[in-house]
Amino acid sequence: EATAKVAPMSSGRSRIRRARLYEGVARTVLGLCTLVAIGSALFLIGYIFYRGGRYISWEFLTANPLNAMTEGGIYPVIVGSAYLVFWTAALALPIGIMAGIYLSEYAPKNRTTRTIRLAIANMAGVPSIVYGLFGVALFVIQMGLGRSIISGAATLACLTLPVVITATEEALRQIPTDLRQASLALGATRLRTITRVVLPAAAPGILTGSILGLSRAAGETAPILFTAVAFFAPIASGPLDETMALPYHIYIMATQSTKDAPNMVWGSALVLVATVSLLNVVVALWRSAQRRKVRW
């Protein structure tokens, strides 16, 4: 009997030791993967700062390009990128946020809704060049908008929509159901509950997802290659004009064979990376501050 009791105990201890060993191995592998990812990102950002930092000056940020864009500054390029991001946000955020609200709060749980979510997930994986071709066919040719800021922004909005919709839906799902039930129990309508209770609580997550989507749009070249940008153009006077943009400017200058082209490439790359990184940091700090205020 004693031997029979010892055998299960030793077997149980052996399983515990194996489980702890597997857990230690998994933790080590995950830690190494995290270090590799963070180290790669820091190395890339640091290298861009090292190569581009020497070319950043007030003149570089505020002057117009000269001598086939190998000298001078990138002011029209910065303004053109800002225009594209602004119009992309104006088109994508209202549609994306409202679609996320509908899928989270109103859409029935049936096959049609699941198909819509699957389509949104598939849209997020479509290559950006496909969006560019779609934008040329629809906005530039069929709608007659030509190569313009609004054509490029509409194309970027299509690319950004899946990210915004998914982020909105996930942020709304994280809000406890008790908040909705308490608001409805006090006599508030469903719409008022969503606009006054649910959306303010989910705002940090929605804003974070929206900024991530816009950050991706700000760095895309293929969708605006044939829809919005030109090699050189003055500052646009309206949404129907062509413009210059940082991603396309970097692509053009990187393929130039002139001596001073790399200076413009690294300086422009640093401006793009620094702007997107700063925006993401500001949003992350605001989100953390908002979450500390929220208590459910």
C-alpha positions in Angstrom: 0.0 0.0 0.0 2.8 2.4 0.9 4.4 1.7 -2.5 1.1 2.4 -4.3 0.8 5.7 -2.5 4.3 6.8 -3.3 4.0 6.1 -7.0 1.2 8.6 -7.7 2.9 11.2 -5.5 6.2 10.9 -7.4 4.3 11.0 -10.7 2.5 14.2 -9.7 5.8 15.8 -8.6 7.3 14.9 -12.0 4.5 16.5 -13.9 4.8 19.6 -11.8 8.6 19.8 -12.5 7.9 19.3 -16.2 5.2 22.0 -16.2 7.6 24.4 -14.5 10.4 23.6 -16.9 8.1 24.2 -19.9 6.9 27.5 -18.3 10.5 28.6 -17.8 11.4 27.7 -21.4 8.3 29.6 -22.7 9.1 32.6 -20.6 12.7 32.7 -21.8 11.7 32.4 -25.5 9.0 35.1 -25.2 11.5 37.4 -23.4 14.1 36.9 -26.1 11.5 37.6 -28.8 10.5 40.8 -27.0 14.1 41.9 -26.7 14.7 41.2 -30.4 11.6 43.2 -31.4 12.3 46.1 -29.2 16.0 46.1 -30.0 15.3 46.1 -33.7 12.9 49.0 -33.5 15.3 51.0 -31.3 18.2 50.3 -33.7 16.2 51.4 -36.7 15.0 54.6 -35.0 18.5 55.3 -33.7 20.1 54.7 -37.1 17.6 57.1 -38.7 18.4 59.7 -36.1 22.1 59.2 -36.5 22.0 59.6 -40.3 19.3 62.2 -40.5 19.9 64.4 -37.5 22.9 66.2 -39.0 20.7 67.6 -41.8 17.8 68.9 -39.6 17.8 72.6 -39.3 15.2 75.4 -39.3 16.0 76.1 -43.0 15.5 72.4 -43.9 12.0 72.5 -42.3 10.8 75.9 -43.6 12.5 76.4 -47.0 11.4 75.2 -50.4 13.3 72.6 -52.3 16.0 73.8 -54.7 18.0 72.3 -57.6 15.8 69.3 -58.3 15.1 68.9 -54.6 18.7 68.1 -53.7 19.1 71.4 -51.8 16.9 73.7 -49.7 14.2 72.4 -47.5 11.0 70.3 -47.4 8.4 72.7 -46.3 5.9 72.0 -49.1 6.4 68.3 -48.5 5.5 68.6 -44.9 2.4 70.7 -45.6 1.3 68.2 -48.4 1.6 65.3 -46.0 -0.4 67.2 -43.4 -3.1 67.9 -45.9 -3.3 64.2 -46.9 -3.5 63.0 -43.3 -6.1 65.7 -42.4 -8.4 64.7 -45.3 -7.8 61.0 -44.6 -8.9 61.5 -41.0 -12.0 63.5 -42.1 -13.1 60.7 -44.4 -12.1 57.6 -42.4 -12.7 58.4 -38.8 -16.5 59.3 -38.9 -17.3 56.3 -41.1 -15.0 53.9 -39.2 -16.1 54.9 -35.7 -19.8 54.7 -36.7 -19.3 51.3 -38.3 -17.6 50.1 -35.2 -20.4 51.4 -33.0 -23.0 49.6 -35.2 -21.2 46.3 -35.2 -20.6 46.4 -31.4 -23.9 47.9 -30.2 -26.6 47.3 -32.8 -25.7 44.5 -35.2 -27.4 41.2 -34.6 -25.2 38.1 -34.0 -25.8 36.2 -37.2 -24.0 35.0 -40.3 -24.3 38.3 -42.1 -22.5 40.1 -39.2 -19.8 37.4 -39.1 -19.3 37.8 -42.8 -18.9 41.5 -42.5 -16.3 41.1 -39.8 -14.5 38.6 -41.9 -14.5 41.0 -44.8 -13.1 43.8 -42.6 -10.3 41.5 -41.4 -9.5 40.6 -45.0 -9.4 44.2 -46.0 -6.7 44.8 -43.3 -4.5 42.3 -45.0 -4.8 43.6 -48.6 -1.5 45.0 -50.0 -1.3 48.8 -50.2 -0.6 48.7 -53.9 -4.0 47.1 -54.5 -5.6 50.0 -52.7 -3.6 52.3 -54.9 -4.9 50.6 -58.1 -8.4 50.7 -56.7 -8.1 54.5 -56.0 -6.9 55.1 -59.5 -9.8 53.2 -61.0 -12.5 54.6 -58.8 -11.6 58.1 -57.6 -9.2 59.3 -60.3 -10.9 57.8 -63.4 -14.5 56.9 -62.6 -15.3 59.8 -60.3 -13.2 62.2 -62.3 -11.3 63.7 -59.4 -8.0 63.3 -61.1 -4.6 63.3 -59.3 -5.6 65.3 -56.2 -5.4 65.4 -52.5 -9.0 64.2 -52.2 -8.3 61.2 -54.4 -5.3 60.2 -52.4 -7.0 60.8 -49.1 -10.0 58.7 -50.1 -7.7 55.9 -51.1 -5.8 56.1 -47.8 -9.2 56.2 -46.0 -10.1 52.9 -47.5 -6.8 51.5 -46.3 -7.3 52.9 -42.8 -11.0 52.0 -42.3 -10.4 48.3 -41.2 -8.0 49.5 -38.4 -10.4 52.1 -37.2 -13.5 49.8 -37.3 -11.7 47.0 -35.5 -10.2 49.3 -32.8 -13.6 51.0 -32.2 -15.4 47.7 -31.9 -12.8 46.2 -29.5 -12.7 49.4 -27.4 -16.5 49.3 -27.0 -16.4 45.6 -26.1 -14.1 46.3 -23.2 -16.7 48.6 -21.5 -18.5 46.6 -18.8 -22.1 45.7 -19.6 -23.1 47.0 -16.1 -22.5 50.6 -17.2 -25.0 50.2 -20.1 -27.6 48.5 -17.9 -27.2 51.1 -15.2 -27.8 53.9 -17.7 -30.8 52.1 -19.2 -32.2 51.5 -15.8 -32.1 55.2 -15.0 -34.3 55.9 -18.1 -31.7 56.8 -20.7 -32.3 55.8 -24.2 -29.9 53.4 -26.0 -28.5 56.2 -28.1 -28.0 58.4 -25.1 -26.3 55.6 -23.3 -23.9 55.1 -26.1 -23.1 58.7 -26.6 -22.9 59.8 -23.0 -21.6 56.7 -21.2 -20.1 54.1 -23.5 -18.2 56.3 -26.0 -16.5 58.6 -23.4 -15.3 55.5 -21.6 -14.0 53.9 -24.8 -12.5 57.1 -26.2 -8.9 56.2 -25.3 -9.0 52.9 -27.1 -10.8 54.4 -30.1 -8.3 57.3 -30.4 -5.3 54.9 -30.1 -6.6 52.7 -32.9 -7.4 55.7 -35.0 -3.9 57.2 -34.6 -2.3 53.9 -35.5 -4.4 53.7 -38.6 -3.5 57.3 -39.6 0.2 56.7 -38.8 0.2 53.9 -41.2 -1.5 56.1 -43.8 1.0 58.9 -43.3 3.9 56.5 -44.2 2.3 54.8 -47.2 3.6 55.4 -50.7 1.8 53.0 -53.0 -1.8 54.3 -52.4 -0.8 57.9 -53.3 1.7 57.1 -56.0 -0.8 57.6 -58.9 -3.7 59.3 -57.0 -2.3 62.4 -55.3 1.4 63.2 -55.4 3.8 64.8 -57.9 7.5 65.0 -58.1 7.4 68.8 -57.5 4.3 70.9 -56.8 3.6 74.1 -55.0 1.6 74.1 -51.8 -1.9 73.0 -52.7 -4.6 75.7 -52.6 -7.5 73.1 -52.3 -8.3 69.4 -52.1 -8.5 69.1 -55.9 -4.8 70.0 -56.4 -1.8 67.7 -56.6 0.6 67.8 -53.7 4.0 66.6 -52.4 4.2 64.1 -49.6 7.0 62.7 -47.4 6.7 59.0 -48.3 6.8 59.8 -52.1 9.5 62.4 -51.6 11.7 59.8 -49.8 11.1 57.2 -52.5 12.0 59.7 -55.3 15.1 61.0 -53.6 16.3 57.4 -52.7 16.2 56.5 -56.3 18.1 59.6 -57.5 21.7 59.3 -58.5 22.7 62.8 -57.6 25.3 63.4 -54.9 23.2 65.3 -52.4 20.1 63.1 -52.7 20.9 60.9 -49.6 21.0 64.0 -47.4 17.4 64.8 -48.3 16.4 61.1 -47.9 17.7 60.7 -44.3 16.5 64.2 -43.3 13.0 63.6 -44.7 12.9 60.1 -43.1 13.8 61.5 -39.7 11.0 64.1 -40.0 8.5 61.4 -40.9 9.6 59.0 -38.2 9.9 61.7 -35.5 6.4 63.1 -36.3 4.7 59.8 -36.2 6.6 58.7 -33.1 5.8 61.9 -31.3 2.1 61.7 -32.1 2.0 58.1 -30.9 3.7 59.0 -27.6 1.4 61.9 -27.0 -1.7 59.7 -27.6 -0.2 56.9 -25.3 0.3 59.4 -22.5 -3.2 60.8 -22.9 -4.7 57.3 -22.9 -2.8 56.4 -19.7 -4.1 59.6 -18.0 -7.6 58.9 -19.1 -7.6 55.3 -18.0 -6.3 56.4 -14.5 -9.4 58.6 -14.2 -11.8 55.8 -15.2 -13.0 53.6 -12.4 -15.7 50.9 -12.9 
